[in-house]
Amino acid sequence: PQVSERILQEALRLLTSGGEVLILDGSQATLRQATWLMDIF
């Protein structure tokens, strides 16, 4: 979706040289079992 693309564009703009981006999919069943992760979403 367009919103996701805009978010990634902004992340790229803010990222410093050599920086990294972590993308998590909170809808995956395995990740849903990690309560600390669900607190983020």
C-alpha positions in Angstrom: 0.0 0.0 0.0 0.9 3.6 -0.4 1.3 4.2 3.3 3.9 1.4 3.6 5.9 2.9 0.7 5.8 6.4 2.4 7.0 4.9 5.7 9.9 3.2 4.0 10.8 6.3 2.1 10.9 8.3 5.4 13.0 5.5 7.0 15.5 5.7 4.1 15.6 9.5 4.5 16.4 9.3 8.2 18.8 6.4 8.0 22.5 7.2 8.4 25.2 5.8 6.2 25.7 2.1 7.2 22.5 2.1 9.3 20.0 -0.7 9.3 16.2 -1.0 9.3 14.3 -3.9 10.9 10.9 -4.7 9.6 8.6 -6.9 11.7 5.3 -8.5 10.6 3.2 -8.5 13.7 0.5 -10.6 12.0 2.6 -13.8 11.9 1.3 -16.5 14.3 4.8 -17.3 15.6 5.6 -13.6 16.5 2.2 -13.2 18.1 3.3 -15.5 20.9 6.0 -13.0 21.9 4.2 -10.7 24.4 7.0 -8.1 24.4 6.7 -7.8 20.7 2.9 -7.5 20.8 3.3 -4.6 23.2 5.0 -2.7 20.4 2.1 -3.3 18.0 
